């Protein structure tokens, strides 16, 4: 099938590339000329394992191309995916101005039937609003369908998540649209949930909010564990082995970040209130998350007493491993709070340093983890990159004048770190 992807950010580029991999002919569009030039040169504007190779392969096979012009694809494609950003406004409401602009541009150029799919995460009823926007601007007599097909991929494992999904959700209002989706995704082996458009939109917001709730729940329990000297890892395991709860997303730490959870929970809270059904629980989920970074910072402050003039070696900056994404990374407020107390921060991350440098000033970024801890009074692990598991902690201890170790991701075993000579603190576990 011929597909147009409008918006070549994270979701758009992964979706387009994977659909090309499945054999479709895909054009990825973006209004950002620099981004399209970068892609045309065979470069990827962000880090995602396996994506570079897959883009190159599909460009070479002439299944994947890039353009800045929506008009160039509208009438050549059977399906158009809207994958533009829906950033939060200050009050949490999703800003749909990019979606609206794209819907109008599609409408102006549309001359024959097309299935227009919202892939961006949007509040419930956006599909209906997109349909009305297109209807108002499209040439008389031109038919189209609007559908919702939310994406559930995670950064760092995006290609796997797209090609081996747990489920495919489509919200449609016609049999024709459903048939197109079935043919589009026929190579994928996953249950397909076919719903009305509003339910599909709600599935995405509800799923992300539920996962975020699990994390905030674990973080809240971790504070109780700290208060009594219990172990959140054991508590989470004991809870999670009940299949009704499940083990995943119960990992306590410094809070969730990224471009999805903070934004989507806020947007779901906002739309629920607007609809007169305020989802109060989500306000607490956000509150727990926003205070978790400060909670961790206070652990550092209370243990080290006087922070002024001290050096902290930070390991990991990205909001999670296997990405260079710094959006809403909890490392940002933690480092800023340390700096405010007069701490010199040195930091290492395998991928995120250049993006971090745009946000966090006066940090000494280093090329290796060993340089980051050289001369430091404390180590702070803020992202659980697997390469940290293989570090030579004996060597690190020798490079440091101090012995404090703050593990914001519960990556290490307290007894082991004590053996390495550290005073080890983590989240919701007894210190050692
Ligand atoms: C999330 C969802 O997991 C995807 O299903 C969804 O498609 C995506 O949002 C989206 O809406 O586009 P992502 O933001 O890439 O994916 O990352 P996650 O792996 O879900 O992690 C989110 C944050 O939660 C990270 O900061 C991570 O460190 C944190 N987290 C995750 C925890 O603190 N504890 C956990 O147990 C799990």
Boltz pocket constraint, residues with backbone or C-beta under 6 A from the ligand:
constraints:
  - pocket:
      binder: B
      contacts: [[A, 121], [A, 151], [A, 152], [A, 153], [A, 154], [A, 155], [A, 156], [A, 208], [A, 211], [A, 215], [A, 248], [A, 249], [A, 250], [A, 251], [A, 252], [A, 253], [A, 254], [A, 255], [A, 256], [A, 257], [A, 258], [A, 259], [A, 260], [A, 261], [A, 264], [A, 319], [A, 320]]
      max_distance: 6.0
